[in-house]
Amino acid sequence: MSGIFEQLVAKLREISDLQNIEGLLGWDQQTYMPPKGNDARSRHIALLSALAHQKTCDPQLGQFMDDLAADASLNEEQQALLREAKHDRDKAVKVPTDLVHEIAETAGQSHAVWVEARGKNDFNLFAPYLKKLIDLKKREAEAIGYPSDGQPYDVLLDNFEPGATVDKLNPVITETREICRKAVQAITAAPKQPHLDILKRFFGEDGQEKFGTMILPQLGYDLQAGRLDRSVHPFTSGFDVNDVRITTRYQENWLPASVFGIIHETGHALYEQGLPVEHVGTPLAQALSLGFHESQSRFWENQIGRSLPFWEKFYPALKQIFPTALSNTSLEEFYFAINTVVPSLVRVEADEVTYNLHIVVRYEVEQAMFNGQVPVDDLPDLWNQKMEDYLGLRPASNAEGILQDIHWSFGGFGYFPTYLLGNLYAAQWTAALRKDMPDLDAKIRAADFIPIRDWMREKIHRHGRRYTADELCTRITGETLNPDHFGQYLKDRFAPLYNITW
């Protein structure tokens, strides 16, 4: 049977190669492609997506899987690879290739329209594409199928967080929402508040890029296997463990956009670079879920990057790069400013306390989309109302409201909840890490990040999709996902800063 297993792996790697070429074209689409190239690029991506789907649905691949399912000699690792590959194929064979092609081509066209609509603050320009993508993704969900007590949105959630359903997520999201609302209420009422204007002074793009490229390798990111570029929306693309690229954006009057954007994307990239090279092209060299992926970016961005020990090390270097902007600002003042908690309109610029409330808004709006509760044309009003309900703010424009995120332009419905899960997992990892590494703060203060990165590689990265989320979380922390760790983390970080309790 070993020959069949090797043939299975070879076919899986062919599919992975096609998907990675598609991803490379998508990376170029958002970085260097000239604007007029979008229609052709959409066709290219759609063709590759359809080819990868056809190879996934190849009857011979299915026969290999059936033959191996009866092979008692497979070890645990091989069984896990087979299980995950079969899960992917079982879903794929239910979706017609022409539907896969249409979704990919529509998403490619939609992205360019979204960029234009956002720039012009014109939701009506994007609405027809959003309607079409919702319809296409509903067709995909119906083709894959779901239990009679489920809903189409469950299928979309599973695409990003395997095993997730609305019924499973609702209790976690409700508990997290209340944790965050209590924290926001206490913090915003505190008499002691930071000076946010510190971060709004002039910080030149060249200086921001210099600082970002200085800390990247220190965090453990291999620049010989990656690169830093610019895009409208920061993202990470991994085409192989030796080719993992990140992007950021620079705002000269808002320093956190690039500094924490770079650290955030580095967290994603460290996961991709830490996957087992011997399993490249198979599920054992793929991230377990996007919730786990996001846990890496949020861990490095917030648990590490917004900590006092981190800035005890790096603030002098930042001050040297920006002597005018930071000349009269102490470390304590700067640290307080980067941990400002204040409701805002833009998710990617939100502090880590209010961030989850942004996700709740999107989660509830997506459910309304797919339950047919609200017509697409009325979605901006629903969005604005939920922003007011949860954050006390009402967007003055759709550009800073429903058009701010890229995800719906590529059909990424069900993606947003993984951000919230990532925040929860990150806090739980930190609690476990502190037990294993009592000198964690000293290591951060000394910029000794490699042991921290290697802890993540040992506990998470090297396993790929070998375990389910619940199984791996339990192996690492002794329990499944528990929002209480996030609640305690918020108290530990923010109560001393604001001199309050809650």
C-alpha positions as CSV (number, residue, x, y, z in Angstrom):
1,M,0.0,0.0,0.0
2,S,3.0,2.4,0.5
3,G,3.0,2.9,-3.3
4,I,-0.6,4.1,-3.3
5,F,0.1,6.4,-0.4
6,E,3.0,7.9,-2.3
7,Q,0.8,8.4,-5.4
8,L,-1.8,10.1,-3.2
9,V,0.8,12.5,-1.8
10,A,2.1,13.2,-5.4
11,K,-1.5,14.1,-6.5
12,L,-2.1,16.3,-3.5
13,R,1.1,18.2,-4.2
14,E,0.0,18.9,-7.7
15,I,-3.2,20.4,-6.4
16,S,-1.3,22.4,-3.9
17,D,1.0,23.7,-6.5
18,L,-1.9,24.9,-8.6
19,Q,-3.4,26.6,-5.6
20,N,-0.1,28.3,-4.7
21,I,0.3,29.6,-8.3
22,E,-3.2,31.0,-7.9
23,G,-2.2,32.6,-4.6
24,L,0.9,34.1,-6.2
25,L,-1.3,35.7,-8.9
26,G,-3.6,37.0,-6.1
27,W,-0.6,38.5,-4.3
28,D,0.5,40.3,-7.4
29,Q,-3.0,41.5,-8.0
30,Q,-3.0,43.3,-4.7
31,T,0.6,44.6,-4.9
32,Y,2.2,45.3,-8.3
33,M,-0.3,44.4,-11.0
34,P,-1.3,47.4,-13.1
35,P,-5.0,48.3,-12.6
36,K,-6.0,47.5,-16.2
37,G,-4.8,44.0,-15.8
38,N,-7.6,43.0,-13.4
39,D,-10.0,41.4,-15.9
40,A,-7.3,39.2,-17.4
41,R,-6.0,38.3,-13.9
42,S,-9.5,37.3,-12.8
43,R,-9.7,34.9,-15.8
44,H,-6.2,33.5,-14.9
45,I,-7.2,32.9,-11.3
46,A,-10.5,31.4,-12.2
47,L,-8.9,28.9,-14.6
48,L,-6.3,27.8,-12.0
49,S,-9.1,27.4,-9.4
50,A,-11.1,25.3,-11.7
51,L,-8.1,23.1,-12.6
52,A,-7.3,22.6,-8.9
53,H,-10.9,21.6,-8.3
54,Q,-10.9,19.2,-11.2
55,K,-7.8,17.5,-9.9
56,T,-9.3,17.3,-6.4
57,C,-12.4,15.6,-7.9
58,D,-10.3,13.2,-10.0
59,P,-11.9,9.7,-9.5
60,Q,-8.4,8.1,-9.3
61,L,-7.7,10.3,-6.3
62,G,-10.9,9.1,-4.7
63,Q,-9.9,5.5,-5.4
64,F,-6.6,6.0,-3.7
65,M,-8.3,7.3,-0.7
66,D,-10.8,4.4,-0.6
67,D,-8.0,1.9,-1.0
68,L,-6.0,3.5,1.8
69,A,-8.9,3.7,4.2
70,A,-8.8,-0.1,4.4
71,D,-5.0,-0.2,5.0
72,A,-4.4,-1.1,8.7
73,S,-0.7,-0.5,8.3
74,L,-0.9,3.3,8.0
75,N,0.6,5.1,11.0
76,E,-1.1,7.9,12.9
77,E,0.5,10.6,10.8
78,Q,-0.6,9.0,7.5
79,Q,-4.1,8.4,8.9
80,A,-4.4,12.1,9.7
81,L,-3.2,13.1,6.3
82,L,-5.7,10.8,4.7
83,R,-8.5,12.0,6.9
84,E,-8.0,15.6,6.1
85,A,-7.4,15.1,2.4
86,K,-10.6,13.1,2.2
87,H,-12.5,15.8,4.1
88,D,-11.4,18.3,1.5
89,R,-12.2,16.1,-1.4
90,D,-15.6,15.1,0.0
91,K,-16.6,18.7,0.0
92,A,-15.1,19.5,-3.4
93,V,-16.8,16.7,-5.3
94,K,-20.2,18.1,-4.3
95,V,-19.5,21.5,-5.9
96,P,-19.7,21.7,-9.8
97,T,-16.5,22.9,-11.5
98,D,-18.4,25.6,-13.4
99,L,-19.6,27.0,-10.1
100,V,-16.0,27.0,-8.7
101,H,-14.9,28.8,-11.9
102,E,-17.7,31.4,-11.6
103,I,-17.0,32.1,-7.9
104,A,-13.3,32.6,-8.6
105,E,-13.9,34.9,-11.6
106,T,-16.6,36.9,-9.9
107,A,-14.4,37.4,-6.9
108,G,-11.6,38.6,-9.0
109,Q,-13.8,41.2,-10.7
110,S,-15.5,42.1,-7.4
111,H,-12.2,42.9,-5.7
112,A,-11.4,45.7,-8.3
113,V,-14.9,47.1,-7.9
114,W,-14.6,47.1,-4.2
115,V,-11.4,49.1,-4.3
116,E,-13.1,51.6,-6.5
117,A,-16.3,51.7,-4.5
118,R,-14.4,52.2,-1.3
119,G,-12.4,55.0,-2.8
120,K,-15.6,56.7,-4.1
121,N,-17.6,55.9,-0.9
122,D,-20.2,54.3,-3.2
123,F,-21.8,51.1,-1.9
124,N,-24.2,51.0,-4.8
125,L,-21.2,50.4,-7.1
126,F,-20.3,47.3,-5.1
127,A,-23.8,46.0,-4.2
128,P,-24.5,44.1,-7.5
129,Y,-21.2,42.1,-7.0
130,L,-22.0,41.5,-3.4
131,K,-25.5,40.2,-4.3
132,K,-23.9,37.9,-6.9
133,L,-21.3,36.5,-4.5
134,I,-23.9,35.9,-1.8
135,D,-26.0,34.0,-4.3
136,L,-23.0,32.0,-5.5
137,K,-21.8,31.1,-2.0
138,K,-25.4,30.0,-1.1
139,R,-25.3,27.7,-4.1
140,E,-22.0,26.3,-2.9
141,A,-23.4,25.8,0.6
142,E,-26.5,24.0,-0.8
143,A,-24.3,21.8,-3.0
144,I,-22.1,20.7,-0.1
145,G,-25.1,20.3,2.2
146,Y,-25.7,20.7,5.9
147,P,-27.9,19.0,8.6
148,S,-31.6,19.7,8.7
149,D,-31.1,21.7,11.9
150,G,-28.2,23.7,10.4
151,Q,-28.0,26.6,7.9
152,P,-26.0,27.6,4.8
153,Y,-23.8,29.9,6.9
154,D,-22.5,26.8,8.8
155,V,-20.9,25.5,5.6
156,L,-19.1,28.8,5.1
157,L,-17.9,28.9,8.6
158,D,-16.5,25.4,8.2
159,N,-14.4,26.6,5.2
160,F,-12.3,28.7,7.5
161,E,-12.8,27.1,10.9
162,P,-13.4,23.3,10.4
163,G,-16.2,22.1,12.6
164,A,-17.5,25.5,13.5
165,T,-21.3,26.2,13.4
166,V,-23.5,29.0,14.5
167,D,-24.8,26.9,17.4
168,K,-21.2,26.2,18.6
169,L,-20.0,29.8,18.0
170,N,-22.9,31.7,19.5
171,P,-22.1,30.9,23.2
172,V,-18.4,31.7,22.8
173,I,-19.1,34.9,20.9
174,T,-21.8,36.0,23.4
175,E,-19.5,35.4,26.3
176,T,-16.7,37.3,24.6
177,R,-18.9,40.2,23.7
178,E,-19.9,40.6,27.3
179,I,-16.3,40.4,28.5
180,C,-15.4,43.2,26.1
181,R,-18.4,45.4,26.8
182,K,-17.7,45.3,30.6
183,A,-14.0,46.1,30.0
184,V,-14.8,49.0,27.6
185,Q,-17.3,50.4,30.0
186,A,-14.8,50.4,32.9
187,I,-11.9,51.7,30.8
188,T,-13.6,54.5,29.1
189,A,-15.0,55.7,32.4
190,A,-11.6,55.8,34.0
191,P,-10.3,59.2,35.0
192,K,-6.8,58.3,33.9
193,Q,-6.5,58.3,30.1
194,P,-3.6,58.2,27.7
195,H,-2.6,61.0,25.2
196,L,-3.6,59.5,21.8
197,D,-2.1,62.5,20.0
198,I,1.3,60.9,20.5
199,L,0.6,58.5,17.8
200,K,-0.9,61.0,15.4
201,R,2.3,63.1,14.9
202,F,4.2,63.0,11.7
203,F,6.0,59.7,11.2
204,G,7.6,59.5,7.8
205,E,7.0,56.3,5.7
206,D,10.7,55.7,5.3
207,G,11.2,55.7,9.0
208,Q,8.3,53.4,9.6
209,E,9.7,51.0,7.0
210,K,13.1,51.1,8.5
211,F,11.7,50.2,12.0
212,G,9.6,47.4,10.6
213,T,12.4,45.8,8.6
214,M,14.6,46.1,11.7
215,I,12.3,44.1,14.0
216,L,11.1,41.5,11.4
217,P,14.2,39.2,11.6
218,Q,14.5,39.6,15.4
219,L,11.0,38.1,15.7
220,G,12.2,35.1,13.8
221,Y,10.9,35.9,10.3
222,D,13.3,34.6,7.7
223,L,13.7,37.4,5.1
224,Q,15.5,34.9,2.8
225,A,12.2,33.1,2.6
226,G,9.9,36.1,2.5
227,R,9.6,39.8,1.8
228,L,7.7,43.0,2.9
229,D,5.6,44.9,0.5
230,R,2.7,47.4,0.5
231,S,-1.0,46.9,-0.2
232,V,-4.3,48.5,0.4
233,H,-5.1,45.9,3.1
234,P,-2.3,44.2,5.0
235,F,-2.1,40.4,4.4
236,T,0.2,37.4,4.4
237,S,0.6,34.9,1.5
238,G,2.4,31.6,1.9
239,F,3.2,29.7,-1.2
240,D,5.8,27.4,0.4
241,V,7.6,27.4,3.8
242,N,10.4,29.1,1.9
243,D,8.3,31.7,0.2
244,V,6.0,33.5,2.7
245,R,5.3,37.2,2.0
246,I,3.8,39.9,4.0
247,T,2.4,43.4,3.2
248,T,1.6,46.4,5.3
249,R,0.4,50.0,4.7
250,Y,1.8,53.2,6.0
251,Q,0.0,56.2,7.4
252,E,2.2,59.1,8.3
253,N,-0.1,60.5,10.9
254,W,-1.0,57.1,12.5
255,L,2.0,55.1,13.6
256,P,0.3,51.9,14.8
257,A,-1.0,51.1,11.3
258,S,2.4,49.9,10.1
259,V,4.1,49.0,13.3
260,F,1.5,46.7,14.6
261,G,0.4,45.7,11.1
262,I,3.9,44.4,10.4
263,I,4.1,42.6,13.8
264,H,0.6,41.1,13.1
265,E,1.5,39.8,9.7
266,T,4.8,38.5,11.0
267,G,2.8,36.3,13.3
268,H,1.0,34.8,10.4
269,A,4.2,34.4,8.5
270,L,6.0,32.6,11.3
271,Y,3.2,30.0,11.3
272,E,3.6,29.5,7.5
273,Q,7.4,29.3,7.8
274,G,7.2,26.9,10.7
275,L,5.0,24.3,8.9
276,P,6.8,20.9,8.4
277,V,8.7,21.1,5.1
278,E,8.6,17.3,4.7
279,H,4.8,17.5,4.3
280,V,4.6,20.5,2.0
281,G,1.7,20.1,-0.4
282,T,-0.4,18.0,2.0
283,P,-2.8,18.9,4.9
284,L,0.0,18.1,7.4
285,A,1.8,21.3,6.2
286,Q,-1.3,23.5,6.3
287,A,-2.6,25.6,9.1
288,L,-5.1,23.9,11.3
289,S,-7.7,26.6,10.9
290,L,-7.9,30.4,10.5
291,G,-8.7,30.8,14.1
292,F,-5.4,29.1,14.9
293,H,-3.7,31.2,12.3
294,E,-5.1,34.4,13.7
295,S,-4.0,33.3,17.2
296,Q,-0.4,33.6,15.9
297,S,-0.8,37.1,14.6
298,R,-2.7,38.4,17.6
299,F,-0.2,36.7,20.0
300,W,2.7,38.5,18.4
301,E,0.9,41.8,17.8
302,N,-0.8,42.2,21.2
303,Q,0.6,39.7,23.8
304,I,4.2,40.5,22.7
305,G,4.1,43.7,20.6
306,R,2.0,45.8,22.9
307,S,3.7,44.6,26.1
308,L,5.9,46.9,28.3
309,P,9.0,44.6,28.0
310,F,8.8,44.8,24.2
311,W,9.0,48.6,24.3
312,E,11.6,48.7,27.0
313,K,13.7,47.1,24.4
314,F,12.6,48.8,21.2
315,Y,11.4,52.3,22.2
316,P,14.9,53.8,22.2
317,A,15.4,52.6,18.6
318,L,12.0,54.0,17.6
319,K,12.8,57.3,19.3
320,Q,16.1,57.5,17.4
321,I,14.3,57.1,14.1
322,F,11.7,59.7,15.0
323,P,13.5,62.1,17.3
324,T,11.2,65.1,16.5
325,A,7.9,63.3,16.9
326,L,8.9,61.5,20.1
327,S,11.4,64.0,21.7
328,N,9.3,64.9,24.7
329,T,7.5,61.5,25.0
330,S,8.5,59.1,27.8
331,L,8.4,55.3,27.5
332,E,5.5,55.2,29.9
333,E,3.5,57.7,27.9
334,F,4.2,55.9,24.7
335,Y,3.3,52.5,26.2
336,F,0.0,53.9,27.6
337,A,-0.8,55.5,24.2
338,I,-0.4,52.2,22.2
339,N,-2.7,50.6,24.7
340,T,-5.4,53.2,24.3
341,V,-8.9,51.7,24.5
342,V,-11.4,53.9,22.7
343,P,-14.3,52.8,20.4
344,S,-13.5,53.5,16.8
345,L,-15.0,52.9,13.3
346,V,-12.2,50.9,11.6
347,R,-11.6,47.3,12.6
348,V,-8.0,47.1,11.6
349,E,-7.2,50.1,13.7
350,A,-9.2,49.0,16.7
351,D,-7.6,48.4,20.1
352,E,-7.7,44.8,21.3
353,V,-10.5,45.4,23.8
354,T,-13.0,46.8,21.2
355,Y,-11.8,44.7,18.3
356,N,-14.0,41.7,19.1
357,L,-17.0,44.0,19.1
358,H,-16.2,44.8,15.5
359,I,-16.2,41.1,14.8
360,V,-19.6,40.7,16.4
361,V,-21.0,43.3,14.1
362,R,-19.7,41.5,11.0
363,Y,-20.8,38.0,12.3
364,E,-24.3,39.2,12.8
365,V,-24.5,41.0,9.5
366,E,-23.2,37.9,7.7
367,Q,-25.9,35.8,9.3
368,A,-28.5,38.3,8.2
369,M,-27.2,38.1,4.6
370,F,-27.4,34.3,4.4
371,N,-30.6,34.0,6.3
372,G,-32.3,36.3,3.9
373,Q,-33.3,38.6,6.8
374,V,-32.0,41.8,5.1
375,P,-31.8,42.8,1.4
376,V,-28.3,43.7,0.3
377,D,-29.3,47.3,-0.4
378,D,-30.3,47.6,3.3
379,L,-27.1,46.2,4.7
380,P,-25.4,49.6,5.3
381,D,-28.2,50.6,7.6
382,L,-28.0,47.3,9.5
383,W,-24.2,47.7,9.8
384,N,-24.5,51.3,11.0
385,Q,-27.1,50.3,13.6
386,K,-25.1,47.5,15.0
387,M,-22.0,49.7,15.2
388,E,-24.0,52.1,17.3
389,D,-25.4,49.3,19.4
390,Y,-22.0,47.7,20.2
391,L,-19.5,50.6,19.9
392,G,-21.6,53.7,20.3
393,L,-20.5,55.1,17.0
394,R,-22.3,55.5,13.7
395,P,-20.3,55.7,10.5
396,A,-20.6,58.9,8.5
397,S,-19.8,57.1,5.3
398,N,-19.9,53.6,3.8
399,A,-16.1,53.8,3.2
400,E,-15.6,53.8,7.0
401,G,-18.5,51.5,7.4
402,I,-19.6,48.5,5.4
403,L,-17.0,49.0,2.7
404,Q,-13.9,49.0,4.9
405,D,-13.0,45.3,4.7
406,I,-11.7,43.3,1.8
407,H,-13.2,40.0,2.8
408,W,-16.6,40.1,1.1
409,S,-15.1,41.3,-2.2
410,F,-13.4,37.8,-2.6
411,G,-16.4,35.9,-1.1
412,G,-14.8,35.3,2.3
413,F,-18.1,35.0,4.1
414,G,-17.5,33.1,7.5
415,Y,-14.0,34.4,7.8
416,F,-14.6,37.2,10.4
417,P,-15.4,35.0,13.4
418,T,-11.9,33.4,13.2
419,Y,-10.4,36.8,14.2
420,L,-12.3,36.6,17.5
421,L,-11.3,33.0,18.0
422,G,-7.7,34.0,17.4
423,N,-7.8,36.6,20.1
424,L,-9.2,34.0,22.6
425,Y,-6.6,31.4,21.6
426,A,-3.8,33.9,21.8
427,A,-4.6,34.6,25.5
428,Q,-4.8,30.9,26.2
429,W,-1.5,30.2,24.6
430,T,0.1,33.0,26.7
431,A,-1.2,31.5,29.9
432,A,0.3,28.2,29.0
433,L,3.5,29.7,27.7
434,R,4.1,31.6,31.0
435,K,3.9,28.2,32.9
436,D,6.5,26.7,30.6
437,M,8.6,29.9,30.4
438,P,8.5,31.8,33.7
439,D,11.1,34.2,32.4
440,L,9.0,35.2,29.4
441,D,9.1,38.9,30.2
442,A,12.8,38.8,30.5
443,K,13.2,37.1,27.1
444,I,10.9,39.8,25.5
445,R,12.9,42.6,27.2
446,A,16.1,41.1,25.8
447,A,14.6,40.6,22.3
448,D,15.2,36.9,22.8
449,F,12.2,35.9,20.6
450,I,13.5,32.6,19.1
451,P,12.6,30.5,22.1
452,I,9.1,31.9,22.0
453,R,8.8,31.2,18.3
454,D,10.2,27.7,18.8
455,W,7.6,27.1,21.5
456,M,4.9,27.9,19.0
457,R,6.5,25.7,16.4
458,E,6.7,22.8,18.8
459,K,3.1,23.2,20.2
460,I,1.3,24.3,17.0
461,H,3.2,24.8,13.7
462,R,4.7,21.4,13.3
463,H,1.4,19.6,13.6
464,G,-0.3,21.2,10.6
465,R,-3.8,19.7,10.5
466,R,-2.9,16.5,12.3
467,Y,-5.4,17.3,15.2
468,T,-8.7,19.1,15.4
469,A,-8.8,22.5,17.1
470,D,-10.3,21.1,20.3
471,E,-7.7,18.3,20.4
472,L,-4.7,20.5,19.8
473,C,-5.9,23.2,22.2
474,T,-6.4,20.6,24.9
475,R,-2.9,19.1,24.2
476,I,-1.4,22.6,24.7
477,T,-3.4,24.0,27.6
478,G,-5.3,21.1,29.2
479,E,-8.7,22.4,28.1
480,T,-10.7,23.4,25.1
481,L,-11.1,27.1,24.1
482,N,-12.0,29.1,27.2
483,P,-12.8,32.8,26.9
484,D,-12.0,33.3,30.6
485,H,-8.3,33.4,29.7
486,F,-9.0,36.4,27.5
487,G,-11.0,38.1,30.2
488,Q,-8.2,37.7,32.7
489,Y,-5.6,38.9,30.2
490,L,-7.6,42.1,29.7
491,K,-7.7,42.7,33.4
492,D,-4.0,42.0,33.8
493,R,-3.0,44.4,31.0
494,F,-5.5,47.2,31.3
495,A,-6.5,47.5,35.0
496,P,-3.0,48.6,36.1
497,L,-2.6,51.0,33.1
498,Y,-5.9,52.8,33.8
499,N,-5.8,52.3,37.6
500,I,-9.2,50.7,37.8
501,T,-10.8,47.3,38.6
502,W,-13.8,45.6,37.1
